[in-house]
Amino acid sequence: MFYLFSLLMIVLGLGGLLIHFFKDKNKNRSLGLLNVHKHSLSEAASQDDASHVETIMIKSSRLISIASLLDKNVLLKMLTVVTLGGILFLLSISGVLQVSMNVLLICLLILSVAVIILPDMVKKRIIGKRLKSISNDLPFIIDMMAVCIQSGMTVEKSMRYISDNTKHVNKDIARILERVMLKTEVSGINAALEQLYQEMASNEVRMFCTTLQQSINFGSSIYKVLIALGKEMRDIQLLDMEEKVASLSAKMTMPMIGFIMFPLLAIIVGPGLIGMMALWGS
């Protein structure tokens, strides 16, 4: 059984290497036919492989980059499973793990499922938490921008200043503003805000982009608009918190029934049932 499984591991490893080899061969052939520069192709490939939000988060989180790489690369998944499976078999042969071959096969199956499923789940969960953190910290960033603009800075300079000095507050927001400034240098502030609006799936960020665009286009006072926007975002967050608090009573119904009502019934009815059973037994 061990030799059969070892042969299966070798076949899987060689199969993954052959798939990777033919995939690279076809890719190189396509590149030769299209005659496109290497840098532009790698940028296009990265845009196809990851979403815009994921691309921003990958640069500021090593865990997201590892999870994204493992999720997108099938060969890496196969090599990970083969490597960990080989380690398990070596530990079993050396006597460190005293388990049967069937248990090892089950462990390898569980490991394969985990390598396939967990990277995408971890990536989505971390990205969701970071988007929530961006939404929570954005009103503070908006107040800072309002103060910078009130002191005489332009919108572009205030964004540059905030992106350079708020990495300790929220490095994701600093990264987003840095991308906006790079886009601004090429296409202007309106195009940069429009791109940010399309990239970020956050209502607060989209409100921020829309407000700035309207203020720039129609010439209204940006300081007053930003102060009102920060207050509106805090009101929305407060309403969201109040909604969660109001829903706690409904969510606590089942735990209260399970941990309070049943023990209370056992305490009240238990002695009577015990007495009745003793009476019937006699």
C-alpha positions as CSV (number, residue, x, y, z in Angstrom):
1,M,0.0,0.0,0.0
2,F,2.9,2.3,0.8
3,Y,4.6,1.8,-2.5
4,L,1.3,2.3,-4.3
5,F,0.7,5.6,-2.6
6,S,4.3,6.7,-3.1
7,L,3.9,5.9,-6.8
8,L,0.7,8.0,-6.8
9,M,2.5,10.9,-5.2
10,I,5.3,10.7,-7.8
11,V,2.7,10.6,-10.6
12,L,0.8,13.6,-9.2
13,G,4.1,15.6,-8.9
14,L,5.2,14.8,-12.4
15,G,1.8,15.5,-13.7
16,G,1.8,18.9,-12.1
17,L,5.2,19.7,-13.5
18,L,4.2,18.7,-17.0
19,I,1.1,20.8,-16.8
20,H,3.1,23.8,-15.7
21,F,5.7,23.1,-18.4
22,F,3.1,23.0,-21.2
23,K,1.2,26.0,-19.8
24,D,4.4,28.1,-19.9
25,K,5.2,26.8,-23.4
26,N,1.8,27.9,-24.7
27,K,2.1,31.2,-22.9
28,N,5.5,31.9,-24.4
29,R,4.2,31.0,-27.8
30,S,1.3,33.4,-27.5
31,L,3.7,36.1,-26.3
32,G,5.9,35.5,-29.3
33,L,3.0,35.8,-31.7
34,L,1.6,39.0,-30.1
35,N,5.0,40.6,-29.6
36,V,3.9,42.5,-26.5
37,H,6.2,43.9,-23.9
38,K,6.8,41.8,-20.8
39,H,5.9,44.5,-18.3
40,S,2.5,45.2,-19.8
41,L,1.7,41.5,-20.1
42,S,2.5,40.9,-16.4
43,E,0.4,43.9,-15.4
44,A,-2.5,42.6,-17.5
45,A,-2.1,39.1,-16.1
46,S,-2.2,40.4,-12.5
47,Q,-5.4,42.3,-13.3
48,D,-6.9,39.1,-14.6
49,D,-5.8,37.0,-11.7
50,A,-6.9,39.3,-8.9
51,S,-9.7,41.9,-8.4
52,H,-8.9,45.5,-7.9
53,V,-9.5,45.4,-4.1
54,E,-7.4,42.3,-3.9
55,T,-4.6,44.0,-5.8
56,I,-4.5,46.9,-3.3
57,M,-4.6,44.6,-0.3
58,I,-1.9,42.3,-1.6
59,K,0.7,45.1,-1.5
60,S,-0.1,45.8,2.2
61,S,-0.6,42.3,3.6
62,R,1.8,39.4,3.3
63,L,-0.9,36.9,4.4
64,I,-3.3,38.0,1.6
65,S,-0.5,37.7,-0.9
66,I,0.4,34.2,0.2
67,A,-3.3,33.1,0.2
68,S,-3.9,34.7,-3.2
69,L,-0.8,33.0,-4.7
70,L,-1.9,29.6,-3.2
71,D,-5.5,30.1,-4.4
72,K,-4.6,31.0,-8.0
73,N,-1.7,28.5,-8.6
74,V,-2.9,25.0,-9.1
75,L,0.6,23.6,-9.4
76,L,1.5,25.2,-6.0
77,K,-1.5,23.5,-4.4
78,M,-0.4,20.1,-5.8
79,L,3.2,20.6,-4.7
80,T,2.0,21.6,-1.2
81,V,-0.2,18.5,-0.9
82,V,2.6,16.2,-2.2
83,T,5.2,17.8,0.1
84,L,3.0,17.6,3.2
85,G,1.9,14.1,2.3
86,G,5.5,13.0,2.0
87,I,6.4,14.6,5.4
88,L,3.5,12.6,7.0
89,F,4.7,9.4,5.4
90,L,8.3,10.0,6.5
91,L,7.1,10.6,10.1
92,S,5.0,7.4,9.9
93,I,7.9,5.4,8.6
94,S,10.3,6.8,11.2
95,G,7.9,5.9,14.0
96,V,7.2,9.5,15.2
97,L,3.5,9.0,14.2
98,Q,2.0,5.7,15.3
99,V,-0.9,5.6,12.9
100,S,-2.2,3.2,10.3
101,M,-2.1,3.7,6.6
102,N,-5.8,4.3,6.4
103,V,-5.5,7.1,8.9
104,L,-2.7,8.6,6.8
105,L,-4.9,8.4,3.7
106,I,-7.7,10.2,5.5
107,C,-5.3,12.9,6.8
108,L,-4.0,13.4,3.3
109,L,-7.5,13.7,1.9
110,I,-8.4,16.3,4.6
111,L,-5.2,18.1,3.8
112,S,-6.0,18.2,0.1
113,V,-9.5,19.6,0.8
114,A,-8.0,22.2,3.2
115,V,-5.4,23.3,0.6
116,I,-8.1,23.7,-2.0
117,I,-10.7,25.5,0.1
118,L,-8.9,27.4,2.9
119,P,-6.8,29.9,0.9
120,D,-9.8,31.5,-0.8
121,M,-11.8,31.6,2.5
122,V,-8.9,33.1,4.4
123,K,-8.3,35.7,1.6
124,K,-12.0,36.8,1.5
125,R,-12.2,37.0,5.3
126,I,-9.1,39.2,5.7
127,I,-10.2,41.4,2.8
128,G,-13.6,41.8,4.4
129,K,-12.1,42.8,7.7
130,R,-9.8,45.3,6.0
131,L,-12.7,46.8,4.1
132,K,-14.6,47.2,7.3
133,S,-11.5,48.8,8.9
134,I,-11.3,51.2,6.0
135,S,-14.9,52.2,6.4
136,N,-14.5,52.7,10.1
137,D,-11.3,54.9,9.9
138,L,-12.4,56.9,6.8
139,P,-14.3,59.6,8.8
140,F,-11.1,60.4,10.7
141,I,-9.1,60.6,7.4
142,I,-11.8,62.9,6.0
143,D,-11.5,65.2,9.0
144,M,-7.8,65.3,8.5
145,M,-8.2,66.2,4.9
146,A,-10.7,69.0,5.8
147,V,-8.1,70.5,8.2
148,C,-5.4,70.3,5.6
149,I,-7.6,72.0,3.0
150,Q,-8.7,74.7,5.6
151,S,-5.0,75.4,6.2
152,G,-4.5,76.2,2.5
153,M,-3.5,72.9,0.9
154,T,-5.0,71.7,-2.4
155,V,-6.9,68.4,-2.6
156,E,-3.9,66.8,-4.2
157,K,-1.4,68.0,-1.7
158,S,-3.7,67.0,1.2
159,M,-4.0,63.5,-0.2
160,R,-0.3,63.3,-0.6
161,Y,0.3,64.5,3.0
162,I,-2.3,62.1,4.5
163,S,-0.9,59.1,2.5
164,D,2.6,59.8,3.9
165,N,1.5,60.4,7.5
166,T,-1.4,58.0,8.2
167,K,0.3,54.6,7.7
168,H,0.2,54.0,11.4
169,V,-3.5,54.7,11.5
170,N,-4.6,52.6,8.6
171,K,-2.0,51.4,6.0
172,D,-4.7,50.3,3.6
173,I,-6.2,53.9,3.4
174,A,-2.6,55.2,2.9
175,R,-2.1,52.7,0.1
176,I,-5.4,53.7,-1.5
177,L,-4.5,57.4,-1.4
178,E,-1.1,56.7,-2.8
179,R,-2.7,54.9,-5.8
180,V,-5.0,57.9,-6.3
181,M,-2.1,60.3,-6.3
182,L,-0.2,58.2,-8.9
183,K,-3.3,58.1,-11.1
184,T,-3.8,61.8,-10.6
185,E,-0.3,62.6,-11.9
186,V,-1.2,60.7,-15.1
187,S,-4.9,61.4,-15.8
188,G,-6.0,64.1,-13.3
189,I,-8.0,64.0,-10.0
190,N,-11.4,63.3,-11.6
191,A,-10.2,60.2,-13.4
192,A,-8.4,59.0,-10.3
193,L,-11.5,59.4,-8.1
194,E,-13.6,57.7,-10.8
195,Q,-11.2,54.7,-10.8
196,L,-11.2,54.5,-7.0
197,Y,-15.0,54.6,-7.1
198,Q,-15.1,51.6,-9.4
199,E,-12.3,49.7,-7.6
200,M,-13.4,49.8,-4.0
201,A,-16.6,48.0,-3.0
202,S,-17.2,50.2,0.0
203,N,-20.1,52.6,0.4
204,E,-18.0,55.1,2.5
205,V,-15.2,55.2,-0.1
206,R,-17.7,55.7,-2.9
207,M,-19.4,58.5,-0.9
208,F,-16.1,60.1,-0.5
209,C,-15.2,59.9,-4.2
210,T,-18.7,61.3,-5.3
211,T,-18.5,64.2,-2.8
212,L,-15.0,65.2,-3.9
213,Q,-15.9,65.0,-7.6
214,Q,-19.0,67.1,-7.1
215,S,-17.1,69.7,-5.1
216,I,-14.3,69.9,-7.7
217,N,-16.7,70.1,-10.6
218,F,-19.2,72.6,-9.2
219,G,-16.7,74.7,-7.1
220,S,-18.4,74.4,-3.8
221,S,-16.6,74.7,-0.5
222,I,-14.7,71.4,0.0
223,Y,-14.0,72.1,3.7
224,K,-17.7,72.3,4.6
225,V,-18.6,69.4,2.4
226,L,-15.9,67.2,4.0
227,I,-17.0,68.1,7.5
228,A,-20.6,67.2,6.6
229,L,-19.5,64.0,4.9
230,G,-17.6,62.9,8.0
231,K,-20.5,63.6,10.3
232,E,-22.9,61.7,7.9
233,M,-20.5,58.7,7.9
234,R,-20.4,58.6,11.7
235,D,-24.2,58.8,11.8
236,I,-24.4,55.9,9.4
237,Q,-22.0,53.9,11.6
238,L,-24.0,54.8,14.7
239,L,-27.2,53.6,13.1
240,D,-25.6,50.4,12.1
241,M,-24.4,49.8,15.6
242,E,-27.8,50.6,17.0
243,E,-29.3,48.1,14.6
244,K,-26.9,45.4,15.7
245,V,-27.7,46.2,19.4
246,A,-31.4,46.0,18.7
247,S,-31.0,42.6,17.0
248,L,-29.2,41.1,20.0
249,S,-32.5,40.4,21.9
250,A,-33.6,38.1,19.0
251,K,-30.3,36.5,18.7
252,M,-30.1,35.8,22.5
253,T,-33.4,33.9,22.5
254,M,-32.1,30.5,21.6
255,P,-29.1,30.7,24.0
256,M,-31.3,31.7,26.8
257,I,-33.7,28.8,26.1
258,G,-30.8,26.4,25.9
259,F,-28.8,27.6,28.9
260,I,-31.4,29.0,31.2
261,M,-34.8,27.5,30.6
262,F,-33.8,23.8,30.3
263,P,-31.5,23.9,33.5
264,L,-34.3,25.7,35.3
265,L,-36.8,23.1,34.3
266,A,-34.4,20.4,35.3
267,I,-34.0,22.0,38.8
268,I,-37.7,22.4,39.3
269,V,-39.1,19.2,37.8
270,G,-36.1,17.0,38.5
271,P,-36.8,16.2,42.2
272,G,-40.4,15.4,41.5
273,L,-39.4,13.0,38.6
274,I,-36.8,11.3,40.8
275,G,-39.4,10.9,43.6
276,M,-42.0,9.5,41.2
277,M,-39.4,7.0,39.7
278,A,-38.4,5.9,43.2
279,L,-42.1,5.4,44.1
280,W,-42.8,3.4,41.0
281,G,-39.7,1.3,41.5
282,S,-40.8,0.3,44.9
